[in-house]
Amino acid sequence: MVSCNSAVASCAKMRAWSIATLLLGTMGKCRVPLNASSFSSIIATIDGSRTRTSASEAGPWFTVLDILTTMQTSAILPDVVSCSSSIRVCDASGHWQKALTLFCDMDAPNAVSHSSCGETRWPLALHLLHRMSGQSILHTVISYGSCISSCQKSGQWLMSLRLLVEKIGRASCRE
């Protein structure tokens, strides 16, 4: 299993997610025991090599959902890494509703998973950022940076500036 996980890690470096998914299938057929790390590595490989696809086109997002289903049928719980990566892939592929569903299904979302959801949808990113307070999750540079980036990509520069001022205000209150 260790050598198979290493091979998946090599695929990640080459951004070869399709080869990584073939390895997953081969591991299952050869009865190599799979663990959360095996699945997370493959999903992270897909996330790292993602290319924007249209919402109607099957691509990396569909593969990620298939892998999550395989994890469930194998009684392996997705960890924060696999969930956050899956959320990013779905969002980048235009399937933000599925990304939001994955986020809501998470057992213990953290600042990284919050910032993963809504990368390309600034209202969603803003909503989730403010929702973090209600869930007692600390706002981080990552969560603010992701939300600011989402606003910036959508031409919402005034909202980006407001978030930056808000983050600076929070940081100065802690000192």
Secondary structure as UniProt FT lines:
FT   HELIX           2..14
FT   HELIX           17..29
FT   TURN            30..31
FT   HELIX           36..48
FT   TURN            55..56
FT   HELIX           60..73
FT   TURN            74..75
FT   HELIX           80..92
FT   TURN            93..94
FT   HELIX           96..105
FT   HELIX           111..116
FT   TURN            117..118
FT   HELIX           122..134
FT   TURN            135..136
FT   HELIX           141..153
FT   TURN            154..155
FT   HELIX           157..174
//
